[in-house]
Amino acid sequence: MTQRHDIRLGADIGGTFTDIALDVRGRLFSTKVLTNYAAPEQAILDGIDIVIRDAGIAPGDIGIVIHGTTLATNALIERRGAKTALVTTEGFRDVIEMRTENRFEQYDLDLVLPRPLIPREDRFAVRGRIDAQGRELQPLDEAALETLADVIAERGFGAVAIGFIHSYMNPAHEQRARDILAGRLSIPISISAEVSPQMREFERFNTVCANAYVRPQMADYLSRLQVRLKEMGADCPVFMIHSGGGLISVETASEFPVRLVESGPAGGAIFAADIARRFGLERVVSYDMGGTTAKICLIEDYQPHTARTFEVARTYRFCKGSGMPISIPVIEMIEIGAGGGSIAWVDTMGRIQAGPESAASEPGPACYQRGGERPAITDADLVLGKLDPDNFAGGKIRLSLDNAGAAIARDVGDRLALSPEAAAFGIVEVVDENMANAARVHAVENGKNISENTMIAFGGAAPLHAARLCEKLGVERCLVPQGAGVGSAIGFLKAPFGYEALASKIMGLSKFDAGTVNAMLDDLKATAEGFVRAGTDGAIVREITAFMRYAGQGWEIPVTLPDRAFAAADTAMFETAFKQRYARFFGRAVEGPEIEFVTWSVKAQDVRPEGERFVLETDGAAVAVPARRGVFDPASGTALETAIVPRDTLCPGARVAGPAVIVERETSTVVTSPFDAVIQVDGSILLVRKGR
C-alpha cells in the first residue's frame, strides 16, 4: 500500500470536541462535534457524516483515516485504566513509589508525591538478575513465575507489566517471564524492553506500567472504531498518530498505546511546523488552545522540539518532577489545564482561578445549556462579546448569554463584588496570564527568548485569546491559519509515516566499539523501518542521534550523526560534534572529562512533499466593515464598538484594523486594539502590531 491517497480524513478526539478534517484532492472540509465520552467513536462517525455530505462523497470513497486521541492521556490522568500487576526484580518493588528521591518543590515542607500508578499490593518481585553489561548474575526464578500466574488470575487483573533491572541491555529475562505468564493467562502483557528500552529504571518501569494500564481500554476502543467504520462503509486502512508526530498502524497502537499519549497535540505541532515552512518562519511558537487544555510548542528551522521523556498529570503547575514520567519519543511542549471548558473559581485568598478541572462536553460550560452550571472560560468569552451566541460551532450549539452571566455572577462576581462583565474579564486575564507564564517558562527552559518568535495560533479557543497573549509576551506577529479550529486534525493529514527506535548502551568514547554500535544501529534501523513499511512503500529517510554526556553527568544531550556505518577513526568526529552541541546548549564545552554515549536513536519516516511557499504580507489595504457589536477591549478596560467580519468575505491583501472579530464556523479570531489583521495569499490571518 502506498501513502498516496486522493481522499484522506483526520480525526482528533479532544476532551471537549472531536475535530474532523477531510481532504478531497486538495479541497478541505471540516467540522467539530462534541466528544461522546460513553462511545468516543460515535463522535467520529457523526463528524464523518457531516464532512462527506458537505464534500458530496460516500464513506467508501475515503482512502485512509488518520486518528489521534486523548483517551490514553485521560485514562492516566483520571486513573481509569485496567487493574494492572507489575512484575519486577526482587528488591525493586518500590521503585515507582520511591521515584528518584528528588524534591521537585525544594522548600515545600508539606510536599506530597504523586501516587504511583500501581499500588504496592499489586506489585510482585521475583528472583533473577541481569547486570549493567547485560550478563546474567542470577537465573530467573521460573517456578515463582508459574505460581505468580495463578495469583494474577485469581485476583482478576486485566493487564500485566514486566520491568526487570537492566533489561534494556539484555531482555532475555523479561521475554521468558512473558512466555511463562502468557502460557497461563489470557490478558495483555507488556515488557519494558519493548515499550521503553532505555536506562533509568524509574522512568522505564513507569512507562511499561502506563502502557499496560491503558492497553485493554485502547485495544477495545480501536477495535470498535474499525468495526464501526466498516459498518458505515468506510472500509479503508486506519492509522494512528503517535506522540513523536509520525503514523503507526492500529495494531502497533493497540500493543503500545502509551505511544498515543499526547498524540493530538503532536498533530497540532506538525500543523504549525508546516505553516512555518510555507511562510519561511524559522522561529515559531505554536499556541494550541482547545476545550480542555492549552499547549505551547517551540518550533525551530521548521521542526518542533522533541524529547525522549515527558510528564503526564503534573500535580504542581509548571513543576518538573511532579508528574508521571513517560519515557518515549515525544514532541516537546508545555500543557496546562486552560481550555474553553476550564472552570473558573475563587480560592480561599479571594483570587480568581481557572482550571485544571474542565466542564468538557458533558455537561459543558453553562452557556451550552446542557446541564452545566459552573462558569467556564467560554462563558467569560461570551459575556465579553467575543462569541456570537447564535453562530457558535457553525450554529450547531446555541449559547445562552443569560446562563453564562448567571454562572459567572454566582461563582465569581458575587464573591468578589464584581459585575459579571468585570468578573468575566478577570477570568480571561487569569487564563491568558497563566498561558503567558507557561510560555515564558518553556522558552527559558530551552534557552530561548519567547518574544523573538512568530506565534501560530490554532484550536477552537486559541484565536480568541492569541492577540492578548501576544500583548503579554511581546510577540509582534501571530498567524491564524485556514482551518485553525481543527488544526490538529489537519496536522494528522500532513504527518509522515514515521517511527523512532531507541536503545541504551553506555560506552566511553575512548572505548568506542564500532562493531557493537553498528550491529545495534542495524537492529534499530530494521525496527524503525519495519513500523514505517506497515504504511508505505515509498522512499524513507533516516536520522541517527546519539545521546551523549560527560562522564558523571546526570543527563545527556542529543547529537545528530551521519547515517552510515561507523569506524574506530570516527572518535574525533564524535568528540567534535558533541562539543559543538554542548557549547550550543551551555555556552562552552569542557576540556578533560571522558565523553560517554548513553542512548542511540534511529528515526525513520517517509518523504513528504513540502508544499507551496508563500511570502508574508504585512501591509494590505483597508476594507469596509459590514457590521459592529460591543466587545470588551482589555487595553481600554471597556466595551468598544468592534468590527465583525466573516472570514470568507476577506480576500488576500485585505487589512482589518483592530479592534475586530473575524468569524468563521469553527472559531473566531479576536483582533485586539493594538493589532491589525492582514489576510495572506493562502487565507491565513496575520495579526501584526500597529506601527510595526
C-alpha positions in Angstrom: 0.0 0.0 0.0 1.3 3.5 -0.8 0.9 6.7 1.1 -0.8 8.5 -1.9 -4.5 8.7 -1.3 -6.7 11.1 -3.1 -9.1 11.4 -0.1 -7.8 11.4 3.4 -9.6 12.0 6.7 -8.1 13.2 10.0 -10.0 12.7 13.3 -8.9 14.2 16.6 -10.8 13.3 19.8 -10.3 16.0 22.4 -11.6 16.5 25.9 -14.5 18.7 24.7 -14.7 18.5 20.9 -13.9 15.9 18.3 -12.4 17.5 15.2 -12.8 16.1 11.7 -10.8 17.3 8.6 -11.4 15.8 5.2 -9.0 16.4 2.3 -10.7 15.7 -1.1 -8.0 16.1 -3.7 -6.7 19.3 -2.2 -10.1 20.7 -1.0 -10.6 20.8 2.8 -13.9 20.1 4.6 -14.0 20.2 8.4 -16.3 20.1 11.4 -16.4 20.0 15.2 -18.8 17.8 17.2 -19.0 17.4 20.9 -17.0 14.4 22.2 -19.0 11.4 23.3 -17.4 10.0 26.5 -19.6 6.9 26.6 -18.7 5.9 23.0 -15.9 8.1 21.7 -16.0 6.5 18.2 -19.6 7.8 17.8 -18.4 11.4 17.6 -16.0 10.4 14.8 -18.8 8.7 12.8 -21.1 11.8 13.3 -18.4 14.1 12.1 -17.7 11.9 9.1 -21.3 12.0 8.1 -21.2 15.8 8.1 -18.0 16.3 6.1 -18.8 13.6 3.5 -22.2 15.2 3.0 -20.5 18.6 2.5 -18.0 17.1 0.1 -20.6 15.1 -1.8 -18.8 11.8 -1.5 -19.6 8.4 0.0 -17.9 6.7 3.0 -16.4 4.2 0.7 -14.5 6.9 -1.2 -12.3 7.7 1.9 -8.8 6.2 1.2 -7.3 6.5 4.6 -8.3 7.5 8.2 -5.6 9.1 10.4 -6.6 9.3 14.1 -5.3 10.8 17.2 -6.9 10.8 20.6 -6.5 12.0 24.2 -8.2 8.8 25.6 -4.9 7.3 26.7 -3.8 10.5 28.4 -7.2 11.0 30.1 -7.2 7.4 31.3 -3.8 8.0 33.0 -4.8 11.4 34.5 -8.2 10.2 35.7 -6.9 6.7 36.8 -9.5 4.9 34.7 -7.3 2.1 33.3 -7.2 -1.7 33.9 -6.3 -3.3 37.2 -2.6 -3.9 36.5 0.0 -6.1 38.0 3.7 -5.1 38.0 6.3 -8.0 37.9 9.8 -6.7 38.7 13.2 -7.8 40.0 13.4 -8.7 43.7 14.5 -5.6 45.6 13.0 -3.2 43.1 9.3 -3.5 44.0 9.1 0.1 45.3 11.0 1.9 42.5 7.9 3.5 41.1 6.9 4.8 44.6 10.4 5.9 45.7 10.8 7.7 42.3 14.2 9.5 42.1 14.0 10.9 45.6 14.2 14.3 44.1 12.2 17.1 45.8 10.6 18.9 42.8 9.5 21.7 45.2 12.6 22.2 47.3 11.1 24.3 50.2 7.6 22.8 50.4 7.5 21.2 53.8 4.2 19.6 53.0 5.3 18.1 49.7 3.0 15.4 48.5 4.4 13.0 45.9 2.1 11.7 43.2 0.6 8.3 43.9 2.2 5.5 41.9 0.0 4.2 39.1 0.1 0.7 40.5 -0.4 0.3 44.3 2.1 -1.7 46.3 -0.1 -4.7 46.9 -0.3 -5.2 43.1 3.5 -5.2 42.6 5.3 -8.6 42.7 9.0 -9.3 42.9 10.8 -12.4 41.5 14.4 -13.5 41.7 16.7 -13.2 38.7 19.3 -10.6 37.9 21.0 -9.1 34.8 23.9 -6.7 35.4 24.6 -3.3 33.7 26.6 -5.0 31.0 23.8 -7.4 30.2 25.3 -10.5 31.8 23.2 -12.9 33.9 24.2 -12.8 37.5 21.3 -14.9 38.9 18.9 -17.1 36.9 15.2 -16.2 36.6 13.0 -18.0 39.1 10.6 -19.6 36.7 8.8 -21.7 39.3 7.9 -18.5 41.2 6.5 -17.0 37.9 4.3 -20.0 37.4 2.9 -19.6 40.9 2.5 -15.9 40.4 0.4 -16.5 37.2 -2.1 -18.3 39.4 -2.2 -15.4 41.8 -2.7 -12.9 39.0 -5.6 -15.0 37.6 -7.3 -15.4 41.0 -7.1 -11.6 41.8 -8.8 -10.6 38.5 -6.0 -8.4 37.0 -6.7 -7.1 33.5 -3.1 -6.5 32.4 0.5 -7.2 33.4 3.6 -5.0 33.2 7.0 -6.6 33.4 10.0 -4.4 34.3 13.3 -6.0 35.3 16.6 -4.2 36.1 18.9 -3.6 33.2 16.6 -5.3 30.7 17.4 -2.6 28.2 20.8 -4.3 27.9 19.5 -7.9 27.9 15.8 -8.6 27.5 16.0 -12.4 27.9 14.5 -12.5 31.4 11.6 -10.2 30.5 10.9 -12.2 27.4 11.0 -15.5 29.3 8.8 -14.2 32.1 6.2 -13.1 29.5 6.3 -16.5 27.9 5.6 -18.2 31.2 2.8 -15.9 32.2 1.2 -15.9 28.8 1.0 -19.7 28.9 -1.3 -19.4 31.9 -3.1 -16.0 31.4 -5.2 -14.6 28.6 -4.6 -10.9 29.4 -2.2 -8.5 27.6 1.4 -8.5 28.9 3.8 -5.6 28.3 7.6 -5.7 28.8 9.8 -2.7 29.4 12.5 -3.9 26.9 10.0 -3.4 24.1 8.0 -0.4 25.4 10.9 1.7 26.5 14.4 0.1 26.1 16.2 2.9 27.8 18.2 3.2 31.0 16.9 4.7 34.3 14.6 2.2 35.9 12.1 4.6 37.4 11.1 6.1 34.1 11.3 2.7 32.3 9.2 0.9 34.9 6.6 3.7 35.0 6.3 3.7 31.2 5.7 0.0 30.9 3.1 0.3 33.8 1.4 3.1 31.9 1.3 1.0 28.7 -0.2 -2.0 30.4 -2.6 0.2 32.4 -4.3 1.7 29.3 -3.8 -1.3 26.9 -7.1 -3.2 27.3 -9.1 0.0 27.1 -7.4 1.3 24.0 -7.4 -2.1 22.2 -11.1 -2.4 22.8 -11.7 1.2 21.6 -9.6 0.8 18.4 -11.3 -2.5 17.6 -14.7 -0.9 17.9 -13.7 2.0 15.8 -12.5 -0.2 13.0 -15.7 -2.3 13.1 -18.0 0.7 13.1 -16.1 2.4 10.2 -16.5 -0.7 8.1 -20.2 -0.9 9.0 -20.8 2.6 7.7 -19.0 1.8 4.5 -15.5 3.3 5.2 -13.6 0.1 4.5 -10.2 1.8 4.5 -6.9 1.5 6.5 -6.8 3.3 9.8 -3.5 4.7 11.2 -2.8 6.4 14.5 -0.5 9.4 15.1 1.9 8.9 17.9 3.4 11.3 20.4 6.5 11.7 18.3 4.5 13.0 15.3 4.6 10.0 13.0 2.0 7.5 11.9 1.7 3.9 13.1 -0.7 1.0 12.4 -3.7 0.3 14.6 -2.1 -3.0 15.5 1.1 -1.3 16.8 -1.0 1.3 18.6 -3.0 -1.4 20.3 0.2 -3.1 21.5 2.0 0.1 22.5 -0.8 2.6 23.4 1.5 4.6 25.6 2.9 5.9 22.3 -0.5 7.6 21.8 -0.2 9.8 24.8 -0.1 13.4 23.5 -0.9 12.3 20.0 -3.5 15.0 19.4 -1.1 17.9 20.4 1.6 16.3 18.3 -0.7 16.7 15.3 -1.1 20.4 16.1 2.7 20.9 16.3 3.0 19.2 12.8 0.3 21.6 11.5 2.2 24.6 12.9 5.6 23.4 11.5 4.0 23.0 8.1 2.7 26.6 8.2 6.1 27.8 9.4 7.8 26.1 6.5 5.4 27.5 3.9 6.0 31.1 5.1 9.7 30.7 5.8 9.4 31.4 9.6 12.4 29.8 11.3 11.4 30.7 14.9 7.9 29.9 15.8 5.9 29.3 19.0 2.7 27.3 18.4 -0.3 28.0 20.6 -3.0 25.3 20.6 -6.0 26.0 22.9 -8.9 23.6 22.7 -11.8 22.9 25.0 -9.8 21.3 27.8 -6.2 22.3 27.7 -3.8 24.8 26.1 -0.4 23.8 24.7 2.8 25.7 23.8 5.5 24.3 21.5 8.7 25.8 20.2 9.5 25.2 16.5 12.9 26.0 15.1 14.0 25.6 11.5 10.5 24.2 10.7 10.9 21.3 13.2 9.2 21.0 16.6 11.4 20.5 19.6 11.5 16.8 20.6 12.4 14.9 23.8 12.7 11.3 25.0 10.7 11.7 28.1 7.8 13.9 29.3 5.3 14.0 32.2 1.6 13.4 32.5 -0.6 14.8 35.2 1.7 17.2 37.0 0.4 17.8 40.5 2.3 21.1 40.8 1.8 23.5 37.9 4.8 24.0 35.6 6.9 22.0 38.1 9.2 19.3 36.5 9.2 16.1 38.5 5.7 16.4 39.9 4.1 14.3 37.3 4.1 10.8 35.9 7.2 10.3 33.7 6.7 8.6 30.3 9.9 7.5 28.6 9.1 7.6 24.9 10.0 9.9 22.0 7.7 12.9 22.0 7.2 16.3 20.5 8.1 18.6 23.5 5.6 21.1 24.7 4.1 22.5 27.8 0.5 21.9 28.6 -1.9 23.4 31.2 -5.5 22.9 32.1 -6.7 26.1 30.4 -9.2 25.4 27.6 -12.6 26.8 26.7 -14.3 24.4 29.1 -11.9 25.1 32.1 -13.9 26.0 35.1 -13.4 29.4 36.9 -13.5 29.6 40.7 -12.3 31.7 43.6 -9.8 30.3 46.0 -9.7 30.9 49.8 -7.5 34.0 49.3 -10.1 35.6 47.1 -8.1 35.1 43.8 -9.8 34.1 40.6 -8.5 30.7 39.3 -9.3 28.8 36.1 -8.8 25.0 35.6 -7.5 22.5 35.6 -11.0 21.0 36.1 -13.0 21.2 32.9 -16.7 21.1 32.1 -15.6 19.3 28.9 -18.5 18.2 26.6 -20.6 16.7 29.4 -22.2 18.8 30.8 -20.2 21.6 29.2 -20.0 25.3 30.1 -23.1 26.9 31.5 -23.8 28.7 28.2 -24.1 25.3 26.3 -27.5 24.7 28.0 -26.6 21.0 28.5 -26.8 20.9 32.3 -23.5 22.7 33.2 -23.9 25.3 36.0 -20.4 26.3 36.7 -18.7 29.1 34.8 -16.1 28.2 32.2 -13.8 30.3 30.0 -16.2 30.0 27.1 -18.9 31.6 29.4 -16.5 34.5 30.0 -15.7 34.9 26.3 -19.4 35.0 25.6 -20.1 37.7 28.2 -17.3 39.8 26.9 -18.8 39.7 23.4 -16.1 37.6 21.7 -18.6 35.0 20.7 -21.8 35.2 18.7 -24.4 33.2 20.7 -26.3 32.3 17.5 -23.3 31.3 15.4 -21.2 29.1 17.7 -19.8 25.9 16.1 -21.5 26.9 12.9 -24.8 27.4 14.6 -25.0 23.8 15.9 -24.7 24.9 19.5 -26.9 27.9 20.6 -25.2 29.7 23.5 -27.2 31.3 26.4 -25.8 34.7 27.5 -28.1 34.6 30.5 -26.8 31.3 31.7 -23.2 32.4 31.3 -23.8 35.7 33.1 -25.7 34.0 35.9 -23.0 31.3 36.5 -20.2 33.9 36.5 -22.1 36.2 38.9 -22.9 33.3 41.3 -19.5 31.7 41.5 -17.1 34.6 40.9 -18.7 38.0 40.6 -20.8 38.0 43.8 -18.0 36.6 45.9 -15.7 39.4 44.8 -18.3 42.2 44.5 -17.8 42.4 40.7 -20.2 42.9 37.8 -20.5 39.8 35.5 -18.5 41.7 32.8 -15.7 42.6 35.2 -15.6 39.1 36.6 -15.5 37.7 33.1 -12.6 40.0 32.3 -10.8 38.8 35.4 -11.3 35.1 34.3 -9.9 35.6 30.9 -7.0 37.7 32.2 -6.0 35.0 34.6 -6.2 32.4 31.9 -4.1 34.5 29.5 -1.6 35.3 32.2 -1.3 31.6 33.1 -0.6 30.8 29.5 1.9 33.6 29.1 3.7 32.4 32.2 3.8 28.8 30.9 5.2 30.0 27.6 7.9 32.1 29.3 8.9 29.1 31.5 9.0 26.7 28.5 11.1 29.2 26.5 13.6 29.8 29.3 14.0 26.1 30.0 15.0 25.8 26.3 17.3 28.9 26.5 15.1 31.0 24.2 13.5 34.4 24.2 9.8 34.0 23.5 9.3 37.5 22.1 11.6 36.7 19.1 9.2 34.2 17.8 6.1 34.4 15.5 3.1 32.8 17.1 0.9 30.4 15.2 -2.5 30.0 16.9 -5.0 27.2 16.3 -7.5 25.1 18.1 -11.1 26.2 18.8 -10.2 28.7 21.5 -6.7 29.9 20.7 -7.7 32.6 18.1 -10.0 34.2 20.7 -7.0 34.7 23.1 -3.9 34.8 20.8 -3.8 38.6 20.4 -4.0 39.3 24.1 -1.3 36.6 24.7 0.9 38.3 22.2 0.5 41.6 24.0 1.7 39.9 27.3 4.6 38.1 25.7 5.8 41.0 23.5 5.3 38.9 20.3 4.8 41.2 17.3 3.2 38.8 14.8 0.7 35.9 15.0 -0.7 33.7 12.2 -4.1 32.1 12.4 -4.1 29.6 9.6 -7.1 28.4 7.5 -8.8 25.6 9.4 -7.3 26.8 12.7 -10.3 25.4 14.6 -9.4 21.9 13.6 -5.7 22.4 13.3 -4.6 19.2 14.9 -6.8 17.1 12.7 -5.3 18.9 9.6 -1.9 18.2 11.1 -2.7 14.5 11.0 -3.1 14.7 7.3 0.4 16.1 6.9 2.1 13.7 9.3 4.6 11.2 7.8 4.7 7.5 8.4 7.4 7.5 10.9 8.8 5.7 14.0 11.7 6.3 16.3 13.5 3.3 17.8 15.9 3.7 20.8 18.3 1.6 22.8 20.6 2.5 25.7 24.2 1.3 25.7 26.7 3.2 27.9 30.1 3.4 26.3 33.0 5.7 26.8 34.4 7.5 23.7 37.9 6.1 24.5 36.4 2.5 24.4 34.3 3.0 21.3 33.5 -0.4 19.7 32.4 0.3 16.1 31.2 -3.3 15.6 28.9 -3.4 18.6 27.5 0.1 17.8 26.9 -0.7 14.1 25.1 -4.0 14.9 22.9 -2.2 17.4 22.1 0.6 14.9 21.3 -2.0 12.2 18.7 -3.6 14.6 17.2 -0.1 15.4 17.1 0.7 11.7 15.3 -2.6 11.0 12.8 -1.9 13.8 12.0 1.6 12.8 11.7 0.9 9.1 9.5 -2.2 9.9 6.9 0.1 11.5 7.1 2.6 8.6 6.7 -0.1 6.0 3.4 -1.0 7.5 2.0 2.2 6.0 4.1 3.0 2.9 6.4 1.5 0.3 7.8 4.9 -0.7 11.2 6.4 -0.1 12.4 6.5 3.6 14.8 8.9 5.2 16.6 8.1 8.5 18.0 10.3 11.3 20.7 8.9 13.6 21.0 10.5 17.1 23.4 9.7 19.9 22.5 11.0 23.4 25.9 11.8 24.9 27.3 13.4 28.1 30.5 13.9 30.1 31.1 11.0 32.4 29.5 11.7 35.8 26.8 14.0 34.5 23.1 13.2 35.3 21.7 13.9 31.9 22.7 13.8 28.2 22.2 15.9 25.1 21.2 14.8 21.6 23.9 14.8 18.9 22.9 14.3 15.3 25.3 11.9 13.4 25.6 10.8 9.8 23.6 7.8 8.6 26.4 5.4 7.8 28.5 2.6 9.3 31.0 3.9 11.9 34.7 3.1 12.3 37.2 3.5 15.1 38.6 6.5 13.3 35.3 8.3 13.9 36.0 9.1 17.5 37.4 12.5 16.6 34.2 13.3 14.6 32.1 12.2 17.6 34.1 14.4 20.0 33.8 17.5 17.8 30.1 17.0 17.2 29.4 16.6 20.9 31.4 19.6 22.0 29.8 21.8 19.4 26.3 20.7 20.5 27.3 21.1 24.2 28.5 24.6 23.6 25.2 25.4 21.8 23.4 24.3 24.9 25.6 25.6 27.7 27.8 28.3 26.2 31.1 26.4 26.1 32.5 22.9 26.1 34.5 21.4 28.9 38.0 20.0 28.4 39.3 16.9 30.1 36.4 14.7 31.2 35.6 11.5 29.3 32.7 11.7 26.9 30.1 8.9 27.0 27.4 7.5 24.7 24.3 6.7 26.7 21.4 6.1 24.2 21.1 5.7 20.5 18.1 6.6 18.3 17.1 5.9 14.8 14.2 7.8 13.4 12.7 6.7 10.1 10.0 8.3 8.1 8.7 8.5 4.5 9.5 11.5 2.3 6.7 14.0 2.0 6.3 16.9 -0.4 7.0 20.3 1.2 4.1 22.2 -0.3 3.8 25.6 -1.8 5.8 28.5 -0.4 4.4 32.0 0.4 5.7 35.4 1.2 4.3 37.0 4.4 2.2 40.1 3.6 2.4 42.7 6.4 0.7 45.7 4.8 -2.6 45.2 3.0 -5.4 47.5 2.0 -8.2 48.5 4.5 -11.6 47.1 3.8 -15.1 48.2 4.7 -16.6 46.7 7.8 -20.1 45.1 7.3 -21.2 45.1 11.0 -20.2 46.0 14.5 -21.1 45.0 18.1 -19.8 45.8 21.5 -16.8 43.7 22.5 -14.8 44.2 25.7 -11.4 45.6 25.0 -8.7 44.8 27.6 -6.5 47.7 26.6 -9.2 50.3 27.4 -11.0 48.3 30.1 -14.4 48.9 28.4 -16.6 47.6 25.6 -15.8 49.1 22.2 -17.8 49.1 19.0 -15.9 46.3 17.2 -15.9 45.3 13.6 -17.4 41.9 13.0 -16.1 40.4 9.7 -16.9 37.0 8.2 -13.6 35.3 7.3 -14.9 34.0 4.0 -15.6 37.6 2.7 -12.0 38.6 3.1 -9.6 38.4 0.1 -5.8 38.1 0.2 -4.3 41.5 0.9 -7.3 42.8 2.9 -6.4 44.6 6.1 -8.8 44.9 9.1 -8.0 47.4 11.8 -8.4 46.3 15.4 -10.4 46.1 17.4 -12.3 43.5 15.3 -13.6 39.9 15.4 -13.1 37.8 12.3 -15.7 35.0 12.5 -15.9 31.6 10.9 -17.7 28.3 11.5 -15.2 26.6 13.9 -13.6 29.6 15.7 -13.4 33.4 15.9 -10.2 35.5 15.7 -10.2 38.4 18.1 -8.1 41.3 16.9 -7.4 43.5 19.9 -6.9 47.2 19.5 -3.0 47.1 19.4 -3.2 44.8 16.3 -4.4 44.8 12.7 -5.2 41.7 10.7 -3.8 41.2 7.2 -5.2 38.3 5.0 -2.5 36.2 3.4 -2.4 34.6 0.0 -3.4 31.2 1.4 -6.2 32.7 3.5 -4.3 32.8 6.8 -4.8 35.8 9.1 -1.7 37.6 10.2 -2.1 39.7 13.3 0.5 42.4 13.2 1.1 45.0 15.9 0.2 48.5 14.7 3.1 50.6 13.6 5.4 47.6 13.1 
